[in-house]
């Protein structure tokens, strides 16, 4: 009798473990698929800026930041009035030669003869916070500028919506830029790090962050 009971209990435990494993696998598949869909939504609406320094020397890093400021200053009028990611990408694709010339002339005026490569490309970006906004790590379309050997630390920001101009702060300009430029779903997710964000929105962002860090 004891052996029969033991066998029955073992079967129950085995079935329970198998059921738990299957549920875990299903949840993994579903959350991963959800994460990919959310990232597709975000990357379809966001255009970023990626600039790489020649090296990690103090001088090259300073040149990188100075060139960043020069590019943003030259195109601020367009960026703050652009209505979509597609419009922003199209604009920069048609102005790559101009960006390269502006960059090389600017560096030459600083006493540097580094070559510059300007392209619209896809780049891997780490998770980045802009005040209460959080963009998950992932591969984004961007304007990519490579200075010289491009072996130094990167610098990133968001050209659409134009958060390059409110980086590191959460103010009315940044909030309005995102709310006016992004779909409600994407806006709710990237603003999900806010204390006031609903729990379900925060969970969505955490799911995306989890899978983007795998």
N, C-alpha and C positions, 0 to 999 in steps of 0.2 A: 504493500500500500504506500509506504514511504517513498519507494523508488518511483512509482507511478506519479505521485504528487511532484516529486523532484523533476521528473522529465517534463511534466506539464508546465511547471514554473520556468524551466529552461526554455521551452518553446515560446512561452509568453514573453520572456526577456529578449529572446532572439528576434521575435516578430516586432517587438517594441523598438529594439535598436535599429532594425532594418527600416522600419517606418520612419523613425527619426532621421536616419541617414537620407532616405528618399526625399523627405520634406526639406532637409537642409540643401540637398542638391537642387531641388526645384526652386527654392528661394534664391540660391546663388545664381541660377540661370536667369530668373526673372529680374533680380536686382541688377545684374550685369547688363541685361538687355535694356533695362530702364535707364541705367547710367549712360549707355551709349546713345540712346535716343535723346536724352537731355543734353549731352555734350554736342550732338549734331545740331540741336536747336540753338544752343549758345554760340557755337562756332559759325553757324550760318548767319548770325546777326552781328558778330563782333569782328573788328579789324584792328590789328595791333601793330606796334612799332618795335622793331628789334634792331639794336645797334651793337656791334662788336668792336671793341678796342683792338688796336694792333697788338698790345701786350698788357701785362698787369703793372707795368712801371707807373710811377706816380704821374709822369708827364703824359703818357699815353691815355691813362684813365681820365686825366683832366681834359685832354683833347676830345675824347669821346663825349664827355658831358657838354663841352662847349659846342661841338658839332650838333649834338642833340638840340640844344637851345636854338641854334641857328636854323635848323630844319623846321622846328616847331614854330619859330617866329615867322619864317617865310610862308608857311602854309596855314597859319592860324585862321585867316579869313575864310579859306575854303573849309577847313575841318569843323569850324564852329557853325557852319551853315549847311553842311552836307546832310542829306536826308536818309541815307541808307548805306549799308556796307557795300552793296554793289556799286553805288555811285562813287564811294571812296576808293574802292579797288580800281575801278576804271580810270579815275583821275590819276592815280599814282602810276598805273601802268603806262599811261600816255605821257608822263612827266619824268620817267626814269633818267633819261639823258640829262635833263635839266637838273635833277637832284644830284647826279654824279658831278656835273660841272660846278654847281654851287658848293658841294662838299669839298672838292679838290681845290677850288679857289680859296675857300675859307681856310683850309688847312695850310695852303701855301702862304697865306697872309700871316699865319701863325708861325711861319718858318719851318714848315714840315712838308715834305714831298711824298707822303704816302699816297698810294693809289687808293681808289674807292670803288667798291662794287655796290650798285644799287639794284634791287630786284623786288618784285612782288613774289613772295614764296610762302611756304609752310614751314613753321618752326615750332619746336617743342617749348612750351612755357611752363614754369613752375606755378603753383598756386600763388595768387597775388591778391592782397587786400587793398581796397581804396576806401578808407573810412569804413562805412557799414557795408560796402559792396565787396563781394568775394568772387573772383573768377577762378574756377577749378583749374588744376594743372591739365594740360592737354596740348594738342596740335592745332594751332590757329593760323589763318591766313594773316600775312603781315607785310609791311614795308620793311625790308631787311637791308641794312647798310653795314657793309664789312670794311673796316679800315685796315689798310696794309695787310699784315698776315692774319688778322682777325683771330689772334690767339689769346686775347685778354678777356676779362670778365664782361658779360653781357649787360645791357640795360634794356628794360622793357617798359612799355606803357600801352595805353589803349587809345587809338586814333578815332575809332568809331565804336560807341559814342566817344566824344572828345574828352576823355578823362585825363589825358596827358596834361591838361591845363588845370586840373584840380587834384592832381596826384597827392596822396597822403592826407587828404582832407575829406571831410564829409560836409559839404555845404549845399546851399540851395541850387547852385549852378550844376554841381555834379548830379544831384538827385533829379533835377529837371532834364538834364542831358540824357540820362538813362531812361527815365519814364517816357520821355517823348520819342525816343529812338528805338526802343526795344519792345517786343511783344509783351503783353501782360505776363505770360507764363515765364519767359526768360527773365524779365525784371523781378518777378517775385522770387525766383530761385537765387539769382546773384545777390539780391538784397537780403537773403535768408539768414545772414550772420547777425543781423540786427537783433537787439534785445526784444524789440517789439514784434519781431516776425512770428507768425503762427508756428506751432510745433511741427505741423506737417510740412511746412516750407523748409524749416531747418533740417528735417529728416531727409528731404529730397537732396539738399546740398550735401549732407553727410554721406549719403549713398554714393553720389557722384565722386566725392573726394576719396572715399574708400577704394572704389574701383580704379580711379585714375592713379592711385599710389601703388597698385599691385605690380 
